[in-house]
Amino acid sequence: MARIFFVILFFLLTGCAHTLPEMAFKDPVQAISIPDAVTLEKQGIKSLTMVLVKFNPGLLVEDSGVGGMWPLETRKPSGEIVKGFIFGNFASNQDEFGNFLFPGIIYASLGELQEAKSLYFSRLGQKCFSLSGKKIEDYRPDKYLDDEELFQKHGMTFVALDEFWKQYLEENFKSPPAGFTCVRAMTLEEYKDLLDRSMKSFPKMPDGEIRATLLDMENFRGPAVENPEITAGEKFWGNFNLGIPYSPESLAWMLGGGTLNGLIAVGRDGNKGYYLSADVKRGDLSWLAERLCRIYTEKLKNQEIAHRQKIKLLLETLLKNGVKEEQIRKILPLIQK
């Protein structure tokens, strides 16, 4: 009987804990900060690779105030996994069509990664995404290390990533320049310059490590010591923002009136946390953030299409009325505004 009791007690204490894939940001500091150049140098990292990633808006529910950091994993043909991260500020890493374009940093030189394939993940690794922002539906976090086909099937090589961004530019009325690439080799000095331009503060950890964060020191201290619900009963709380310039009220028509307002109220009514697994059930709101952003980006793109059609009709009318092309070229910049 005593043996049964201890077996039950063991499962109560350990069985309810989450089984996390090895890339998970188990330390909250990882979710809101990244190592500085000196730290990487001490770890023996001499060169890096930077890529451009389309951020899936479903992860907006993991917002830590202004943005944050997420795990990026790259698998070489040999099977070796190279660590990295994506990071971004929701205010400054958004293009004119409302899409979030985040830089990704991989802890290896560009020459080592030519045939490698990359994926990124939610903070605790529950969800997986292509570098194009597509959610991987058949991803199993509990089978991550054993799933040899995950990267092969869904990961993107740098060549494929370049092709994706070329197509993205063309679909959004822009011509990729000659020699276009969204992948570049990066020295530690260039990495330092990037952090100096994009980060707000550089807190020193108790072990002496220097981190770089998008938050100021006052806002960094609290979240840095919280627990992201890694074990049963431990919750991680904090508000989130959709990152698009509409209030819940003005967006309500998109989802049929009160549906949106009710769901947003759930996310604002004292429920906090910047991990997908927080008590507020952020994972349950992930679809909402993704849908809202999709509607928003489609709205912006449709506005641009309508604007271009109006310009085209105006130019055709001017030509029919005898206005010379040379004159049209002079006024075209004013018409396009």
Secondary structure, DSSP 8 states (H G I E B T S, - for coil): -HHHHHHHHHIIIIITS----TT---SHHHHHEEE-HHHHHHTT--EEEEEEEEE-GGGGGG--SSEEEEEEEEE-TTS-EEEEEEEEETTTSB-TTS-EEEEEEESS-GGGGTT-EEEEE-TTSSSEE-TTS-B-TT--GGGGGG-THHHHHH-B-HHHHHHHHHHHHHHTT----TT--SEEEEEHHHHHHHHHHH-SB--B-TTS-BEEESS-HHHHHHHHTS--S-STT----------SS--HHHHGGGGTTHHHHHHHHHHHSS---SSTTSTT-HHHHHHHHHHHHHHHHHHHHHHHHHHHHHHHHHHHHHHHTT--HHHHHHHHHHHH-
